[in-house]
Amino acid sequence: MTNQMMMDLTQSITGLGSKIDVLGVGIEGIKVDIDGMADDISKIKEAMYNPDKGLYARHAQLEARIASLESWKASNTKVVWSIVSLTIALVMNSIWGMITTP
């Protein structure tokens, strides 16, 4: 090999080394980003699946509250209709009493 070829080869190897260093820095940056995403994903999983305070636990609590409100509404509706019916009956009785008594 000639000196020129050796110099070109040395320059190519030096350039390749610097490019590998840049690539290594980029890979380290990606690694840091992936570690951050892994932490975020674990926090999301904890927020969702925590049995006491997670999203599914809150959903179950809300479903229980909705069921109790629906049962309260059903019983309350019956009471309201009973009161309305009795009020109408009393009004009708009073009107009947005014019509029939001289």
Secondary structure as UniProt FT lines:
FT   HELIX           3..49
FT   TURN            51..53
FT   HELIX           55..100
//
